Amino acid sequence: MTTVTAIAMQAPRPAPHRAWRAALNPPIVIGAAILGLAILSAVLAPVIAPYGPTTIDLSAVRKPPSFAHFFGTDGVGRDVFSRVLYGGRVSLTVAGIGMIGSLAFGTAMGLLGAFGNRFVEVAVSRLIDIQLAFPYVLLAIAVTSAVRPSIPVLILLMVLAGWAGAARVVRGIALQERGKDYVKAAAVLGVPKMRVALKHVLPTIIPSLIVLAAMQMAAMIVFEATLSFLGMGVQPPTPSWGGIMLDGKNYITSAWWMTALPGVALVLTSLALVLIGDGLQRRFNAKGVR
Amino acid sequence: MQSFVLGRVLQAAFIIFFIAVSVFLILRLSAGDPARIRAPVFARPDVIEQYRKDFGTDRPVIAQLGSFFAGVAKGDLGNSFRFQEPVIDLIARALPKTLLLAATALAISLTLAIVLGSMAALRPNSFWGWLSSALAAFGQAAPVFWFGVVLVLIFSITLKWFPSGGFSGPLSLVLPAIAVSLSILPTQLRVLRAAMEATLRQDFIRTAHAFGLRERRIVFVYALRNACLPLITVTGVDIGYLLGGVIVAEVVFNFPGIGELALVALNARDYPLIQGITIVTATTFVLVNLLIDLLYGWIDPRIRLEQP
């Protein structure tokens, strides 16, 4: 792969197909294929799903996987496969919003931490330390004991749990950039600090942000599932991946498919995102972009 | 060195104080009424009022905050609403088990990270390189609770090798520790692999080869000592994440630690217990981090010498 990239970079005007090939490596292709499938099946859930997500069938309670029910049925005879398809809509949307929110807040804080005044810089880095110090599940327990769990609260928790990681990465890069000549030159010309941060430094962070977005999305899918599994996330009857697995928790000994199979769908989706993130990182490294 | 340690200790104290006050205020200002949860459903108003008096929740928030900190100064975290027992006793019973689980998980993941990461750095295109990439990706993608459930299904229900939950001796540590270790392994594995790759390119490694030292000795003795520093740093940063994973695993495996206690406290709106758990956990975290900072200087004399 590196050689292809190197060739593409050496050629004065690379042929279009060669540049296109250079953008792809096996992890990105495999990851994108799985992710595409996951998104497609969530979007098309009403078309694909063989049953309704909340259709109760008391004559088919806790049936093991079969051709009639790919993932079996749950404690009240709902088709687990259909619920996973519909749950994907909720889980992916919530995780997506949580990812965007935590990245946006994290980037803003990271830039502030590198380009704010002295007091702001110290305050931001302390805040990052405190946030990372606090186990995310304990934070969720503290917040959901104060307010009733709901989707907006879940998204707020995602932003709270995820911003510090992003802020740390952004701040690290921004601090390195701050020492470079172009930033000093801008300061000499009297360009306001925040303008330098947003107009000139932010674009250099974008490759890292793209990698971070993929990784953060995977983390948010896992986060949603974990909190919903603990009863602090998406509340029933709305199906979400974590919630479906919570339904199966009491039947682990007798009906393994209720928790194991929705988990496989979830792991495949977040694995796809991790692969995309890894692949992009590898590609940026090969091109000398951070 | 002394001023460095003092500075870190003061910082640690400030962080713990900040967390304690925010948890206290969040709970008091917006949570449900613990008296209503403790009292029977159709309790008379004066019964509920009596509970409020007993719990001290009828007083202004500032007064509650004051007496709370006065208690903390004396090592008293108050009485649990739910268990009617000193919070400190409940925590003292649960914390050692949680720490044991966390330490076991950490030991597993560090061992795997060091062995697999070194092998992968040495031979990137071998089975080891592939295995460590696969484990790193899988660990990042799989939630602790789901992996825990799968472990129970395979090793407890089907093979009957390990107990499925509770705490009854060392065997019941195995499955939860493996589940938790997988969640912190990816960062450690990646960091050690990258650090080892960089170290193996350095001059002193080439010199060691020239002296005819055996490869195993070069990698696991000389290179490892250098490659370990970033590993220790990320381990310190990930302690919060580790504790999060431990809490989840405790719930899945019915493991009688802090996490299970926290969930019970949450459902009972047991303010003193939630506060106590939060403060104790945050303190543990901060202390571990402090320890790691000091360990850093011990492992790498260059850092110790640079300290003013």
HADDOCK unambig.tbl for C-alpha pairs under 7 A between the chains (distance, minus, plus):
assign (segid A and resid 130 and name CA) (segid B and resid 15 and name CA) 6.28 0.50 0.50
assign (segid A and resid 132 and name CA) (segid B and resid 237 and name CA) 6.97 0.50 0.50
assign (segid A and resid 132 and name CA) (segid B and resid 240 and name CA) 6.32 0.50 0.50
assign (segid A and resid 133 and name CA) (segid B and resid 240 and name CA) 5.12 0.50 0.50
assign (segid A and resid 133 and name CA) (segid B and resid 282 and name CA) 6.80 0.50 0.50
assign (segid A and resid 133 and name CA) (segid B and resid 285 and name CA) 6.49 0.50 0.50
assign (segid A and resid 134 and name CA) (segid B and resid 240 and name CA) 5.61 0.50 0.50
assign (segid A and resid 134 and name CA) (segid B and resid 282 and name CA) 6.38 0.50 0.50
assign (segid A and resid 135 and name CA) (segid B and resid 240 and name CA) 4.48 0.50 0.50
assign (segid A and resid 135 and name CA) (segid B and resid 241 and name CA) 5.69 0.50 0.50
assign (segid A and resid 135 and name CA) (segid B and resid 243 and name CA) 5.95 0.50 0.50
assign (segid A and resid 135 and name CA) (segid B and resid 244 and name CA) 4.81 0.50 0.50
assign (segid A and resid 136 and name CA) (segid B and resid 241 and name CA) 6.97 0.50 0.50
assign (segid A and resid 136 and name CA) (segid B and resid 244 and name CA) 5.79 0.50 0.50
assign (segid A and resid 137 and name CA) (segid B and resid 244 and name CA) 5.23 0.50 0.50
assign (segid A and resid 141 and name CA) (segid B and resid 266 and name CA) 6.31 0.50 0.50
assign (segid A and resid 142 and name CA) (segid B and resid 23 and name CA) 6.90 0.50 0.50
assign (segid A and resid 145 and name CA) (segid B and resid 31 and name CA) 6.06 0.50 0.50
assign (segid A and resid 145 and name CA) (segid B and resid 266 and name CA) 5.52 0.50 0.50
assign (segid A and resid 145 and name CA) (segid B and resid 269 and name CA) 6.34 0.50 0.50
assign (segid A and resid 146 and name CA) (segid B and resid 26 and name CA) 6.61 0.50 0.50
assign (segid A and resid 146 and name CA) (segid B and resid 27 and name CA) 5.42 0.50 0.50
assign (segid A and resid 146 and name CA) (segid B and resid 30 and name CA) 5.18 0.50 0.50
assign (segid A and resid 146 and name CA) (segid B and resid 31 and name CA) 3.63 0.50 0.50
assign (segid A and resid 146 and name CA) (segid B and resid 32 and name CA) 6.62 0.50 0.50
assign (segid A and resid 147 and name CA) (segid B and resid 30 and name CA) 6.60 0.50 0.50
assign (segid A and resid 147 and name CA) (segid B and resid 31 and name CA) 6.06 0.50 0.50
assign (segid A and resid 218 and name CA) (segid B and resid 141 and name CA) 6.42 0.50 0.50
assign (segid A and resid 222 and name CA) (segid B and resid 143 and name CA) 5.39 0.50 0.50
assign (segid A and resid 226 and name CA) (segid B and resid 143 and name CA) 6.74 0.50 0.50
assign (segid A and resid 226 and name CA) (segid B and resid 145 and name CA) 6.87 0.50 0.50
assign (segid A and resid 253 and name CA) (segid B and resid 157 and name CA) 6.80 0.50 0.50
assign (segid A and resid 260 and name CA) (segid B and resid 150 and name CA) 6.47 0.50 0.50
assign (segid A and resid 263 and name CA) (segid B and resid 146 and name CA) 6.23 0.50 0.50
assign (segid A and resid 267 and name CA) (segid B and resid 141 and name CA) 5.47 0.50 0.50
assign (segid A and resid 267 and name CA) (segid B and resid 142 and name CA) 5.24 0.50 0.50
assign (segid A and resid 270 and name CA) (segid B and resid 141 and name CA) 4.99 0.50 0.50
assign (segid A and resid 271 and name CA) (segid B and resid 137 and name CA) 6.45 0.50 0.50
assign (segid A and resid 271 and name CA) (segid B and resid 138 and name CA) 6.45 0.50 0.50
assign (segid A and resid 271 and name CA) (segid B and resid 141 and name CA) 4.93 0.50 0.50
assign (segid A and resid 274 and name CA) (segid B and resid 137 and name CA) 6.21 0.50 0.50
assign (segid A and resid 274 and name CA) (segid B and resid 141 and name CA) 6.98 0.50 0.50
